[in-house]
Amino acid sequence: MTSPTELQLLPLLLVVPLVPVSGVCLYYAVSKDAAARGANATGWGAAVFLLPPIGGPVYAVYRRRLPERTEPLGRTSDCSARSVSAG
């Protein structure tokens, strides 16, 4: 049987591992965006990973001054280049 203390710790045990995982995801997204805009990808990624409450909003404001992205946001497929013949 589980005690009330164990049940109270369950949300904590579920959330704590997600914090570093979400930090890594945020690092990846910011560093990819910064690299595509010609900014220091490693520096901005580290700032957002180490100080998320400060680094995230600061990068969001700073990226407005950066040029447009030089690469597409994701993979694109050219479906018009493929054709199916009914033959």
C-alpha positions as CSV (number, residue, x, y, z in Angstrom):
1,M,0.0,0.0,0.0
2,T,1.3,3.5,-0.8
3,S,1.4,6.1,1.9
4,P,0.1,9.7,1.3
5,T,3.7,11.0,1.3
6,E,4.6,8.7,-1.6
7,L,1.6,10.0,-3.5
8,Q,2.5,13.6,-2.9
9,L,6.0,12.9,-4.3
10,L,4.7,11.3,-7.5
11,P,4.1,14.6,-9.4
12,L,7.6,15.8,-8.3
13,L,9.2,12.6,-9.5
14,L,7.4,13.0,-12.9
15,V,8.2,16.7,-13.4
16,V,11.8,16.9,-12.2
17,P,13.2,14.7,-15.1
18,L,11.3,16.8,-17.6
19,V,13.0,20.1,-16.6
20,P,16.4,19.2,-18.1
21,V,14.8,17.6,-21.1
22,S,12.8,20.8,-21.9
23,G,16.0,22.8,-21.3
24,V,17.8,20.8,-23.9
25,C,14.9,21.2,-26.4
26,L,14.9,24.9,-25.8
27,Y,18.7,25.0,-26.3
28,Y,18.4,23.2,-29.6
29,A,15.6,25.4,-30.9
30,V,17.2,28.7,-30.0
31,S,20.7,27.6,-31.3
32,K,19.2,26.5,-34.6
33,D,17.3,29.7,-35.0
34,A,20.3,31.8,-34.0
35,A,22.5,29.9,-36.5
36,A,20.0,30.4,-39.3
37,R,20.0,34.1,-38.6
38,G,23.7,34.5,-38.4
39,A,24.0,35.0,-34.6
40,N,26.2,33.1,-32.1
41,A,24.3,29.9,-31.9
42,T,26.3,28.3,-29.0
43,G,26.2,31.5,-26.9
44,W,22.5,32.1,-27.2
45,G,21.7,28.4,-26.7
46,A,23.8,28.3,-23.5
47,A,22.2,31.5,-22.3
48,V,18.8,30.1,-22.7
49,F,19.7,26.7,-21.2
50,L,21.5,28.1,-18.2
51,L,19.2,31.1,-17.4
52,P,15.8,30.2,-19.1
53,P,13.7,32.9,-17.3
54,I,16.1,35.6,-18.5
55,G,17.7,34.1,-21.6
56,G,14.5,33.2,-23.4
57,P,12.8,36.6,-23.3
58,V,16.1,38.4,-24.0
59,Y,16.6,36.3,-27.1
60,A,13.0,36.8,-28.2
61,V,13.5,40.5,-28.1
62,Y,17.0,40.4,-29.6
63,R,16.0,38.2,-32.6
64,R,13.9,41.0,-33.9
65,R,17.1,42.9,-34.8
66,L,18.5,39.8,-36.6
67,P,18.1,39.3,-40.3
68,E,15.5,36.8,-41.7
69,R,16.4,33.1,-41.6
70,T,18.6,31.9,-44.4
71,E,17.3,28.3,-44.3
72,P,13.7,27.0,-44.2
73,L,12.1,26.1,-40.9
74,G,11.8,22.4,-41.6
75,R,12.1,19.9,-44.3
76,T,10.2,20.6,-47.5
77,S,9.3,18.1,-50.1
78,D,8.5,19.1,-53.6
79,C,5.4,17.0,-54.4
80,S,4.9,18.7,-57.7
81,A,8.2,17.2,-59.0
82,R,6.8,13.7,-58.5
83,S,4.2,12.4,-60.9
84,V,2.2,9.3,-61.0
85,S,1.2,8.0,-64.4
86,A,-2.0,6.1,-64.8
87,G,-0.4,4.6,-67.9
